[in-house]
C-alpha cells in the first residue's frame, strides 16, 4: 500500500485494482515455490479482471516470482508484469559516494540475493566496485502489521538490525529499504541514523516515477489502461480486518472486498 499511495499521487488519472493476499502474508519467510504459486494466482486473478499492467508491489514476490512469471507464464503482448526491485537499484549509483551499500529486507528477499544481482548489473555506470551488505529483518513486518511501528518497543528492533548491519560494514553510506512495509519505520530509522552520513532509499516515489516513465515509453500499453481515477481494494483476508490494518498504511478509511484466489 505504500507503493500504491505513491503511484496514485504520481498518476492519479488511472483506474487501479489493489489485491492484497493478506490471508497468506507475510511472504518473506516462505519458500520460492510457495511464493511463486501464490504470486501467479494473484496475477491470473488480476488478468481475469482485465488488468493490462500488473505491479508486484512486494520485494519478496519481485525477487522470487517475477522473472519466472515473465518468462514462462504470460504473453507480453497481452499482459505486462513489473516488480519493484529494479526501479530501486537504478538510483543507487547516483547516490552512493563510496560504493558501500546496505540492504534491509525480509529473509526471502535477502536469500534470493536479487538486490545483489541487480546492483552488480549497475556497476558499469560507476567507476568503483560496490560493497553490498544485506541484513534480514524478520520482525519488522510483524511489528508494522501489529501497528506497533511507532511504539517505544520498535526502537529496540530497529537498533537490533541496524546495529548488526553497520557492525558488518561501518562504511555504508546508502541504505536501501528493501521491503514495502519499511517506509512506516522510516521515522525510527532516521532517528537511529541521525548524525550518520547515510542516505536512505525508500521505494514508493522511485517505483511511481519508474512506472510513469514506462508508460511514456510504451504508449501501446498506456492506451489500454482505463482512466477513471478509481481504486478498488481486494483482499484474501476478511474485508473488515483488512480495512482496519489499511488505516496504518493509508491514513484514511477504505472499503474492501473479500475474494478467494484459486
Secondary structure, 3 states (H helix, E strand, C coil): CHHHHHHHHHCCCCCEEEEECCCCCCCCCCCHHHHHHHHHHHHHHHHHCCCCEEECCCHHHHHHCHHHHHHHCCCCCCCEEECCHHHHHCCHHHHCCCCEEEEEECHHHHHHCHHHHHHHHCHHHCCCCCEEEEEECHHHHHHHHCCCCCCHHHHHHHHHHHHHHHHHCCCCCEEEECCCCHHHHHHHHHHHCCCCCCEEECCHHHHHHHHHHHHHHCHHHHCCCCCCCCEEEEECCCHHHHHHHHHHHHCCCCCEEECCCC
